[in-house]
Amino acid sequence: MGVTKRPVFVRAEKLWKEYAMGSMPLQVLKGAELEIRQGEIIVVIGPSGSGKSTLLHILGGLDRPTSGLVSVGGQNLFTLPEEQRAAFRNRRLGFIFQFHHLLSEFTALENVAMPALIKGESLKEVRSRAERLLQEVALEGRADHKPSELSGGEQQRVAVARALINDPVLILADEPSGNLDEENGARLHKLLVDLARKKGLTIVFATHNPDLTKRGDRILRLADGKLVPVRH
């Protein structure tokens, strides 16, 4: 079944986001709307400060909109109490940021397992899943290494594996290669897109990177607080 025939999986309606900035509030999102179908790969572009990170944080329930609705798989995120929304994020969503945010005192395998440990699973229960994911990102020989013993590209691949440990339905990736050189960035983009296709994941990228924009099903530009389609 083609992407265009799949059901809408993520829906954002009339998203407004204001930040208090003295006497004049800063409006970042101004009625932005978005529909994403299951298994679709979306790339959001726009200049720095246009609100791409804010949009992803709202889609993932990390930040609240001033007004508007976000639903993921039919679940309205902002009708959930904070504790339930946090549990939904941990169980159903995966996040990849520009900086890997790995915990320095833990090994690669322990970092990958961390969201499952937070969910209440034991390391013994989750170890095989973490090992399999490290194999999928070509780091099976680095499981016992700490972040300081890994290259920048390897650290970001650990972050990718960590984002997948709870079998999320949606991945939100904010400038995932922004801290990598061109070669490692392209390698990471291919890895992410290949994994998304293989697993049927829905994924939203926010990026400036031209290599990544070539890999999406759709490109959207965030301009003046709204999302505008961009032709390939």
C-alpha positions in Angstrom: 0.0 0.0 0.0 1.4 3.4 -1.0 2.0 6.1 1.6 -0.8 8.3 0.1 -3.3 5.5 0.8 -2.3 4.9 4.4 -4.3 6.4 7.3 -3.4 9.7 8.8 -1.3 8.9 11.8 -0.1 12.3 13.2 -2.4 15.3 13.0 -1.7 18.8 14.2 -4.4 21.4 14.0 -4.2 25.2 14.3 -1.0 25.1 16.4 -0.1 28.5 17.9 2.9 29.0 20.1 3.8 32.3 21.9 6.7 33.0 24.2 6.5 35.9 26.6 9.2 38.4 25.5 8.7 41.6 27.6 5.7 43.6 26.4 5.6 42.0 23.0 5.0 38.2 22.9 7.1 36.3 20.3 4.8 34.2 18.0 6.7 31.2 16.7 3.8 29.1 15.3 0.8 30.8 13.8 -1.9 28.3 13.1 0.5 25.6 11.7 -1.3 22.5 10.4 0.1 19.1 9.5 -1.2 15.6 8.6 1.3 12.7 8.4 0.4 9.3 7.1 1.6 6.1 8.7 5.1 5.2 7.5 5.7 8.6 5.9 9.1 10.4 6.1 8.6 14.1 6.5 11.4 16.7 6.2 10.7 20.2 7.7 13.1 22.9 6.6 13.3 26.6 7.4 15.9 29.1 8.7 17.3 29.1 12.2 14.7 30.6 14.6 11.7 29.7 12.4 10.4 27.3 15.0 11.4 23.9 13.6 12.6 22.6 17.1 9.5 24.1 18.7 7.3 22.2 16.3 9.0 18.9 16.9 8.9 19.4 20.7 5.1 20.0 20.5 4.5 17.0 18.2 6.3 14.9 20.7 4.5 16.4 23.8 7.8 17.9 25.2 6.3 21.4 25.0 2.7 22.6 25.0 1.2 24.8 22.3 -0.4 28.0 23.3 -3.4 26.6 21.5 -4.2 23.8 19.0 -4.4 20.0 18.9 -1.9 17.2 18.3 -2.9 13.6 18.0 -0.6 10.6 17.5 -2.2 7.3 16.5 -5.6 8.8 17.6 -4.3 9.9 21.0 -4.7 13.6 21.7 -1.5 14.4 23.6 -2.6 17.5 25.4 -5.8 16.0 27.0 -3.5 13.6 28.9 -2.3 14.5 32.4 1.5 15.3 32.4 2.4 11.9 34.0 0.4 10.0 31.3 1.8 12.1 28.6 5.4 11.4 29.8 4.6 7.7 29.8 3.1 7.9 26.3 6.3 9.7 25.1 8.5 7.0 26.6 6.5 4.1 25.3 5.4 5.3 21.8 7.8 8.0 20.7 11.5 8.1 19.9 13.6 11.3 19.9 17.0 12.0 18.2 18.6 15.4 18.8 21.6 17.2 17.3 23.6 16.4 20.4 23.4 12.7 21.4 22.8 13.3 25.1 24.3 10.0 26.0 25.0 9.4 29.7 28.8 9.4 30.1 29.0 7.0 33.0 27.1 4.2 31.1 28.2 1.9 28.3 26.7 2.1 24.8 24.5 -0.9 25.6 23.3 0.7 28.8 22.5 4.0 27.1 20.5 2.2 24.4 18.6 0.3 27.1 17.9 3.4 29.2 14.3 4.2 28.0 13.3 0.6 28.6 14.8 0.7 32.1 12.9 3.9 32.8 9.7 2.0 31.7 10.4 -0.6 34.4 12.2 -3.4 32.5 15.4 -4.9 33.9 18.7 -4.8 32.0 18.5 -8.6 31.8 15.1 -8.4 30.0 16.1 -5.7 27.6 19.7 -6.7 26.9 19.0 -8.8 23.8 16.9 -6.0 22.2 19.7 -3.5 22.9 22.3 -5.8 21.4 20.2 -6.4 18.3 19.7 -2.6 17.8 23.5 -2.0 18.2 24.0 -4.6 15.5 21.4 -2.9 13.3 23.4 0.4 13.6 26.7 -1.5 13.0 28.0 -1.1 16.6 27.8 -4.6 17.8 31.5 -4.5 18.7 31.2 -1.3 20.7 28.5 -2.3 23.2 30.8 -2.1 26.3 32.4 1.2 25.3 31.5 4.4 27.1 30.6 7.6 25.0 34.1 9.0 25.5 35.5 6.0 23.8 33.3 6.4 20.7 33.6 8.8 17.7 30.9 11.4 17.1 29.3 9.3 14.4 29.2 6.3 16.7 27.7 8.3 19.5 24.9 9.5 17.3 24.3 5.9 16.1 24.0 4.9 19.7 21.4 7.6 20.1 19.5 6.2 17.1 19.4 2.7 18.7 18.3 4.2 22.0 15.4 6.0 20.2 14.2 2.6 18.8 14.5 0.5 22.0 10.8 0.8 22.9 9.5 0.1 19.4 8.2 3.6 18.9 5.4 4.5 16.4 6.9 7.9 15.7 10.5 9.2 15.5 11.2 12.9 15.8 14.7 13.9 14.7 15.9 17.5 15.2 19.0 18.2 13.2 20.3 14.7 13.8 23.5 15.2 11.8 24.0 18.8 12.8 27.1 17.9 14.9 28.7 15.6 12.3 30.8 16.1 9.2 29.3 15.7 5.7 30.4 12.1 5.3 29.2 10.9 8.7 26.0 12.9 8.3 25.1 11.3 5.0 25.9 7.9 6.5 23.5 8.6 9.4 20.8 9.9 7.1 20.9 6.7 5.1 20.9 4.6 8.2 17.8 6.4 9.6 15.8 6.3 6.4 16.7 2.6 5.8 15.6 1.7 9.3 12.4 3.7 9.0 11.6 1.9 5.7 12.4 -1.5 7.1 10.4 -1.0 10.3 7.5 1.0 8.8 8.3 3.9 11.1 6.8 7.3 10.7 9.5 9.9 11.0 9.8 13.7 11.1 13.1 15.4 10.5 13.9 19.1 11.1 17.0 20.0 9.2 19.0 22.4 7.1 20.9 19.6 5.5 20.3 19.3 1.7 21.3 15.5 1.7 18.5 14.8 4.1 15.9 16.8 2.2 16.4 14.4 -0.8 15.4 11.4 1.3 11.9 12.4 2.5 8.5 11.5 1.1 7.5 15.2 1.5 9.4 18.4 2.3 7.6 21.2 4.2 8.9 24.7 4.8 8.1 26.4 8.1 7.6 30.0 7.1 6.0 32.8 9.1 4.7 30.2 11.6 3.0 28.0 9.1 3.9 24.8 7.1 4.1 25.2 3.4 4.7 22.3 1.0 7.9 22.3 -1.1 8.1 20.5 -4.4 10.9 18.0 -4.8 
